[in-house]
Amino acid sequence: MTERWALAMTETGGALLAPLAPDGLPVGPVVAEPDAVAAVRARPEVTRWVWRSTAEVYPRLLAAGVPVDRCYDIEVAESLLLAHEGRLGEPRSAAAAHARLHGAPVPADPPPRSAEPGAQSSLFEPRPAAPLPFDALLEVYADQLRRHDATEHPGRMRLLTAAESAAMLVAAEMHRSGLPWRADVHREVLHELLGERYAGGGEPRRLAELADEVSAAFGRRVRPDLPADVVRAFAQAGITVRSTRRWELEGLDHPAVAPLVAYKKLYRIWTAHGWSWLQDWVRDGRFRPEYQPGGSVSGRWTTNGGGALQIPKVIRRAVVADPGWRLVVADADQMEPRVLAAISRDRGLMEVAGHEGDLYTALSDRAFQGDRDHAKIALLGAVYGQTSGDGLKNLAALRRRFPQAVAYVDDAAKAGEEGRLVRTWLGRTSPPATGSGEYEEAGIPQEGARPDGSDDGSGPGPTPGYASSNARARGRFTRNFVVQGSAADWALLLLAALRRSVRTAGLRAELVFFQHDEVIVHCPEEEAAAVVEAIRAAGELAGRTVFGETPVRFPFTTAVVERYSDAK
């Protein structure tokens, strides 16, 4: 019995199907079914469905109550393979892949739709695509299998494609489940923070008061929402500032600083998660963002609208479990340093990362005379490329104690500076050398960012120790890419393992949120303990599956709470 079938949707809601051999070629006749949902439901023995796009097929199946265990997303695979071949950015559609296969003109990808707040996510709506006959789709799939075999590490690359395809299933399911959200609590928080709303959509009372305080401190009318106006006001007061970033402002001695910092914090909440956001994005007690697995070049997830990955802690008070249910919030502890230990195979660092306690404390005991802060600065400096001041001194100590780990990221940085490609452990590949936009997209610290990578987005500003040349910037990017990207690979396997564990155990629990190193599961209170254990086991299984048998552990800090804000 064939366990892998190809499926293509028809314009009428039907489907074309075919059983597949291991080489991707059909081993039986093409079957036409009038109802795609019924076709999948009638074949429970299929363990992996091969289709053009999860976004095209899976929402319809979920709406009918027909989840699937595994899939192979041809367009996800094409994107990963193109990057591996140094061609990231070329059209990734199945039609484009078929055209390249035959030397024909390559059609451009259809433009992405913007998310429509409060409506079914655009990611999970069928989008227009160039027509492609079913036999051509099968041809593309078979060719992709051959291209996987030609990669540097075929087994790892196949695992990456399977994991990213699984992530597309998880994203669709999380969108359908939605994150529990109490609109009444959200309104209470906004009123508490911002005060009354004024007619006409102007700034709420508290923002208006703070704006008046800023202006009074400068002795003239200043628009605190306009960085250029604030910079000019400080210049007129005899103070030179490069930006209105909070960390730069807090170092100034001026009466405008306190109300200005308070204004900026509240202004961001008002514009990003205020009343308009609530009206647009929350429906029937659920926030349903449009998740985009692999949305950044490093493999980290992004969202299309809604700000799901930047929910302020104070707004998290509105994320409340249903009555009788709980939120299991799990954070992977010091994930990227542990990943560096696993991918570098540095025995000393793997030993440190084999402890489930605080990694930086264990590191400080071995190389920094018990100084945890210096240990943390050194390890993050190695990953992010801080090469001056205390960062350089601490990095030297780290290099002496863990030479293989530091050499691993140093080699990646050198490759980037020379314009070469680097890959994550599973084979996700960095983009070709271009401008600096790729670095910002991947979350790599740039000039104006703090040494720990944090940034409040208020404009440019220099940070000592970060080179300004594009080559050096790319070196920082590739240095971090091999670690951050490998961590993203691990997270994909975590989600896939957790999803499978929950389904296999027959739990009612639902994955409802994921970002970088944090996952939230919404479950009945009586299932919480089982979910906590499932998360722990999934993390360890993901570690073994991605990196093989190593001493490295991937522990979690887990909280079982009624509201998200209570988890941290």
Buried (B, 14 or more C-beta within 10 A) or exposed (E): EBEBBBBBBEEEEBBBBBBBEEEBEBEEEBBEBEBBBBBBEEBEEBEBBBBBBBBBBBBBBBEBEBBBBBBBBBBBBBBBBBBBBEBBEBBBBBBBBBBBBEEEEBBEBEEEBEBBBBEBBBBBBEBEBBEBEBEBBBBBBBBBBEBBEEBEEBEBBBBBBBBBBBBBBBBBBBBBBBBBBBBEBBEEBBBEBBBEBEEEEEBBBBBBBBBBBBBBBBEEEBEBBEBEBBBEBBEEBEBEBEBBBBBBBEEEEBEBBBBBBBBBBBBBBBEBBBBEBBEBBBBEEBBBBBBBBBBBBBBBBBBBBBBBBEBBEBBBBBBBBBEEBBBBBBBBBBBBBBBBBBBBBBBBBBBBBBBEEBBBBBBBBBBBEEBBEBBBBBBBBBBBBBBBEBBEBBBEBBBEBBBBBBEBBBBBBBBBBEEBBBBBBBBBBBBBBEEBEBBBBBBBBBBBBBBEBEBBEBBEBEBEBBBEEBEBBBBBBBBBBBBBBBBBBBBBBBBBBBBBBBEEEEBEBBBBBBBBBBBBBBBBEEBBEBBBEBBBEBBBBBBEBBBEEBBBBBBBEBBBBBBBBBBE
